[in-house]
């Protein structure tokens, strides 16, 4: 189990995430996770090849999913920008 700090003394554990979205180029854009408390975060490699964890807002998570070609979960649909259509 690897814990990543997300601020305010809180940590996330990707192995207990309720959702996970990866890409073919995970090292570049990372892997998006959603915690059991609804926190979206990306774990990726930085320029030194160290893993970093970045918390995303719902808007940022929706944008990340669109940009990486994933389906948008229902809870993020309201946060899509106006120029994105969901079928």
C-alpha positions in Angstrom: 0.0 0.0 0.0 1.4 3.4 -1.1 -0.1 6.5 0.5 0.2 9.9 -1.3 -0.2 13.1 0.7 -3.0 15.4 -0.7 -2.8 18.2 1.9 -4.4 19.1 5.2 -2.9 15.9 6.7 -4.9 13.7 4.3 -3.6 10.8 2.2 -5.0 8.7 -0.7 -4.3 5.1 -1.4 -4.7 4.1 -5.1 -5.2 0.5 -4.2 -8.5 1.4 -2.5 -9.8 3.7 -5.2 -13.3 3.1 -6.4 -12.5 4.0 -10.0 -9.3 4.1 -12.1 -8.6 5.4 -15.6 -5.3 4.8 -17.3 -3.9 5.6 -20.7 -1.5 4.1 -23.2 0.9 6.8 -22.1 0.4 6.7 -18.4 3.9 8.1 -17.7 3.0 11.3 -19.5 -0.5 12.0 -18.2 -0.7 9.6 -15.4 -3.6 7.6 -14.1 -6.8 9.2 -12.8 -8.4 7.7 -9.6 -11.5 8.5 -7.7 -11.4 7.8 -3.9 -14.3 6.4 -1.9 -14.9 10.0 -0.7 -15.2 11.3 -4.3 -11.7 12.9 -4.5 -10.3 12.8 -8.0 -6.5 12.6 -8.3 -3.8 11.8 -10.8 -0.6 9.9 -10.1 2.1 10.5 -12.7 5.8 10.7 -13.2 7.4 14.1 -12.9 10.5 15.2 -14.8 12.8 13.3 -12.4 10.7 10.1 -12.9 9.4 10.4 -9.3 5.7 9.7 -8.7 3.6 12.7 -7.9 0.0 12.9 -6.8 -2.2 15.9 -7.9 -5.7 16.4 -6.7 -8.1 17.5 -9.4 -11.3 19.4 -9.2 -14.4 17.8 -10.8 -14.0 20.1 -13.8 -10.3 19.1 -14.2 -11.2 15.4 -13.9 -13.9 15.7 -16.5 -11.4 17.5 -18.9 -8.7 14.8 -18.2 -11.2 12.1 -19.1 -12.3 13.8 -22.3 -8.7 14.5 -23.4 -7.7 10.9 -22.8 -10.7 9.4 -24.6 -12.6 7.9 -21.7 -16.3 7.8 -21.0 -17.5 10.4 -18.5 -19.1 9.0 -15.3 -22.5 10.5 -14.5 -21.3 12.5 -11.5 -18.9 14.4 -13.7 -21.2 15.2 -16.6 -22.4 18.4 -15.1 -18.8 19.6 -14.9 -18.1 19.3 -18.6 -17.4 22.4 -20.6 -20.2 23.6 -22.8 -18.3 22.6 -26.0 -18.4 18.9 -25.1 -21.3 16.7 -26.0 -22.1 13.5 -24.2 -24.3 10.9 -25.9 
